[in-house]
Amino acid sequence: MAEYKQVLKVLYRIITPIHIGMGADISPFEYVIKDGNFYRIESDDLISGLSEEQLKRFYSYIESNNLIGLRNVILENFNESYAKYKISVTRSVVEKYDKSINDVRNQLLISPFIRSVSDFRPYLPGSSIKGAIRTAIINDAVQNEIKKIGRHKLKEFQKKLFDKKGHWELELVGAIVKTRGGERSDAKRDPFRVLKVSDVYLSDEFFHVGEVLNASVNERRGRVETVGIQMFKEVLLGEVNLSKPVEFEGEIRIDEILSEAKYKGIETEDRIEKWIPMALSKDYIIKTCNDFYLNEFKREREFFEFAVDMHDVLDKIGKILSPSKDEFVIRVGRFSGVTAVTVNEIRKPHNKKWGNTKNLFEGKFPMGWVKVKFLS
C-alpha cells in the first residue's frame, strides 16, 4: 500500500456558484417547493401516511395517468417530516413552479447536487478537484512540448495527438509503454495516481435552487441577453452571491515516494520508482493551475467586455481570485465552460458552435470558480 509522505491541508474558498450533479433529475414527485424553500422528499414515505380515502384518490390518478392530480396529492399532504433536507429557492424558480405546477407540459425537473446516499449530505468530490488540477498540468505539458518543437510544427503536433485519440494525454506524461504490437497505456505509469484529493462535505446553508441561463452579449445594447431551455439546478453559492466567505477544509495527498523516486533514485520495496515518469509537487500544482485558470478568467472577461451589466460581478470575482502565496485557482463543476476543461492549442469540443454563449446562474453569475490555499 502506498505511504503518503505529504498530507496537505487545504482551504477551498468558493467564489461563484457550483453545480455538480448526480446524473439524474428529479420531478415534483420527489420534491416540494413551499414558502420559498425546496424540500427533497421520499414520495414513498408520504404515500404511506395517506388515509384510505386519499390512497384511493391517489391510485385513481395513477390509473388515469393524471400527473397534475398526483402532483397535487403530494403537495397537499406534504409536511416537513417527510423532507430529507431543505434549502432556499430563488424567486424566479418559485414563480415558475407556482405557475407551472398545474401545467403537465412543464416537467419542472430539478438537477440535485451530488450527495451521499445514506444521509443526503452534499459534497464536493475529490475527483472533480483532481480533474481540474489534471487539466492544468496536461495543458502545461502540451505548452512545453509546443515550445520544444516550435509553433511551426503545431499542426503536425495536433494531428499526431488527435490520431492517438484517448492515448495522447498518457503519452505526454509518459504513461505509455511500447510493445511488439505498438503502444498501450499503462495505468501504473500515470503520474496522477500519486495524487489523492479528499471529498469535501458541505453545508446546506450555502445551497440554493436556482436557474442556470444560457447567455450571450448584445454589444449594441451593452448587456447580457439570456436564451435557451429551462434549467433548474441545486447549486453551492459562492462569496460573490452571499457577500461573505464560503469556505471548507479538505486534504490533498502526494505520495512523494512514487512521485520523486525516478528523479532522486529512491529505492522502494516494490521498486515502483521505474514506473513514475513525472514528479508532482505542491509548487508545481500551484504554478500550473494559476497559469491555466487565470488565463481562463482573462478569456471570460474578454467575452463579457461589452456587457456593462457584468463588469461589477467580474471585478469582484477577479479581486477575490488574485492568488497570494500558497494559493491557486481552479474551476470545477458543470457549466464551467469548454475552455476550462480542455487544453489550449488542441481544443476540439463536440459542439462546433462553442464560444458564442456562456452559462450564468440566474443570468448573472459565472459558475465554478474556486480558490484553494495550502494550509500546511
Phi, psi and omega in degrees: 000139182294141177256118184275115183276333178244115172246105189255120175284136179229154176245122178265121178254108183279121186260315179233167184302145179234137170231120172235112189276173179261357178099352180213141177276163175241150183255174179297357173276351182241002177206164175223141171248122184211133178054040176078010180237150175259128179242120175275127185234160167258109186299332179299322179297316181294316182297322180295342179265003180283149175286170180300319180294318179293323178296318179300316178295319181299311182290332176293325177293323178297314182297325181267005180055041180269089184293324180294319177299318179295318178301317184288328175299315180294316182295317183290331185255008180286141163217164190297342180294341179273354186277134174278328173197164182226133174221165182284162181231140177290157183300321183296322179289319177302314182297318181288326177295311180298323182287328190250359183299334178254022179243107184294341181288339179257113182288341180053043180286143177233136177267112180285156173285152181297133184220157177292146184290323188287318186229010176061027176283131178285148177211154175265112185294135176301329180296327178291319179293315179298321178298321178294319178296317181300315179304316181294320181289319176298319177301318179298319179297320179296313182296322178295321179293321179295320177299323183290318184270341182095142183294340179293344178254017185299314182297321178296319179295316179300314180299318179300317181290315182295328178295333181276356178052241186284356185268350189295324178297315182296324178294319181299326181261009174084014184266039178235137175243145179272136178232174178298330181273000182132236180230152174214154177284151180225107184301332180295336182266358180290114184296341183285353176285348176278351184255122178237130181238126183285152169293152180238116180280141189244175181245136181297342181296340181261009184256148174221152163264125181213184185252132173262127185242141176278126189235144172233168182255124173268098185296325181296319180271347178070037181206169178278141172236134184257144181217176170104185185278164179289125178227101176265127185226145165280126180230149169275117181284157181247184183297326181289337178277317190261351181056035173205157182299139173238100190228144179216146180262151177207192180226140169240126182246135178237122179279099184295327180300313181289318189281336183251352186302313184297326187271335183248002178068028180287131177270135176238164185301321182260012178053038183290348184303330184289350185266338190263113187268349184223134178271134174250145179210166178302312183296324180292320177298314180301311183297309185293320179294316179294320178301314186284309189280331175291327173292324177296321177293322176301319178296322179293320176301317181296324179299319184263019184306320184263008176261092185300328182288353178260349189296317181297316180296315181293324176297318180294316179298314182300322180295318181287324183295329186308115187277144171258191180302137178066021178242148174214161185251140172223170174226127187228162173088172177292152181074015173290335179103150183304315187291341180275346183239009177230167189261136179301141177082338178232031181287128181216069182290157180292324182276110183291345181264012182300150176099350181271339181221165175227152175266130182233137175288125184056027177070016186222327190248121171301157188243150167096000186280131181220140171248134184244136180236127173286124182267343182217000000 
